Amino acid sequence: NGTTANCSAEVVGNSSVTSITATITLQRLEKNGTYTTVKLWSGLSAVGNYFSWSGTASVQCGYTYRLKIVAVAHSDYGNETVTEYYSKYCSC
């Protein structure tokens, strides 16, 4: 049994950030404690210091999923990479 997961993410940089690139991965926590990739969104980008994204994926009931966001903030001072995770149980 499954359903559709609605995923979203936002990244806000400081005023010196000129662009943001990101890779977002939806992962499922397996019974053995490892994560498998359900869907990958790569090549995402935004001009300026604000990045907003939304996407959908098919998921199965009874599993915990996590959204992994790897964002790179680009500026004249260099690049800064930030990784964040958001987890949720899918009970359907």
Secondary structure, 3 states (H helix, E strand, C coil): CEEEEEEEEEEECCCCEEEEEEEEEEEEECCCCCEEEEEEEEEEEEECCEEEEEEEEEEECCEEEEEEEEEEEEECCEEEEEEEEEEEEECC
